[in-house]
Amino acid sequence: MTNALNARCVALAGNTALVGDGQYGLKVVSLANPTLPVQVGSWSGAGLGSVRNVGLAGSYGVASDGRTVGLFDLSTPASPSLVATRTPPAFAFDMVVAGSRVYLACGNAGLIVLNIGPNSLTPTGAYDTPGFATGVSVFRLDRLPG
């Protein structure tokens, strides 16, 4: 695997890893053989600064530099393409992708929810948190042990 130069975050789904490589963009990694990960694609370019958060949703990847959220078509992992961007109402300190939704912790703007659609990121909802939102996590109650 080609080494990431400034890896800041990783998202996993099935046999695919998406690595946010800071100012060097994104790396798509195949984990088909987990003892020998192989970089199969990468993206860097205008539209996102230093990638700090990533997530996977089906054949889409989501990345954020805090100021912009980018949606990537990963249907051809060798050549990911940026298909949509969205500017959140405030800096996104943290991001989680769950199902077809993107959840952003946006400081004084609270929790922002985006819907992942065909080549689009659409605002779906927001919650004004009682303080400065800097982190977000998602879990499913139906997946708890016991």
N, C-alpha and C positions, 0 to 999 in steps of 0.2 A: 504494500500500500504506500502511496505517496504520503509523506508526512504532512500533517497539518502544521502550519507555521505559527498559528496563534489561536488554537482551538479554545472556544469559550463555552460551548454547549453542544449536547448531543441529544438527538431524539431517535428512538427505536420503534420499528413496526415490522413484525415478521422478520424477514432476512435482510432488511434495509436499515441503514443508519444514515441520518442526516447530521452533518457536523457543521456548526457555525464557526467559521474560521476567522473571526474578527474582521479586520480590514481586507482579508483575502477571500471573502465571500463564503460560498457553500461548497461542501464536498459531499458526494453521494457515495456511500460505501456498501458493498455487498457483503453480507455475513453468511452467505450460503455455506461456506466452510468457516465456522467460527474460530478455528485455530489459525486461519489465514485470511483476514479481512482484505478486501481488494477495493481500491477506489475505482469506481466505474464512470464517474462524471464529476463535473464541477461547474460553478458559475461564479463570476465576479463581474461587476460592472456598475454603471450609474443606476441610481434608484434606491440603493441602500448603502449606508456607511459601514461602520464596524458592526458586524452581526453579533448580537448578544443573546438572542433567544431563538430557538427553532422548535418546530413540531411537525408531525406527519398526520395526514388525513387521507387515506386511500391513495390515489395517485397524485396527490398534491402535497407540497411542502410549504410551510409557513415560516418566515423569518422576520425578525425585527431588529432594528438598530436602536430602538427606543423612540425615534422620531417618526419612523415609517414602518408599516407592516407590509411585507411583500408576499404574494401568493405565487408559488412556482408549480408549473406543470412538470411532473416527474414521470409521465407515462413513457418517456424515452430517457431512462436514467443517465445515459451517456451525455445527453445535452439538455439539462434542465433549463426551462425558460420562464422568465418573469412575466406573468400574465395579468397581474393586477396589483395595485398598491392602495393603501389607505393611510391617511394621516390621522392618528388618534387626537383627541382634544387636549391631551397633555402628554408629557413624556411617559412612555410605557416602561416601567421598571422591571416588570416580569410578564411572562406570557405562558399560557398553557393551551394546547390544542386538544380537544376531546370531542370525538365524533366529528360533526360538521360545524363545530363552533370554535372560535378563538376567544379566550378570556384574557383581558389585559388589566394589570394593576397600574393605574395611571395617576398616581399621586393624589393631588387635590380633586381630580375629576373622578376618583373612585374606581369602581369596576366597570369596564366597558366590554360588551359582548358583540362579536362580529359573527355573521353567518358565512360559511364557505359555500359559495355557489359555483356553477360552471364559469370559471375564469372571473370570479368576482368575490369581493369581501364587502358585505353589506352590514351596516350597523343594525343590531337586533334589539339591544337593550343596554341599560346602564343602571348602576346602583351607587348612590352617593354614600360612600362609607363614612363612618363617624370620625375617621382620622385620615392620615396620609397613606394611601394604598401603595405598598412597595412589593408585595408578594401575593401570589395566587397559586392555589392547587385545587385539583378536582379529584374526587373519588366517587365511585358508584356504590351505593348502599347494598345493591343486590350482589355485589362481588366480595363482600366481607366474609371472612371465615366464620364458621360456626353455625 
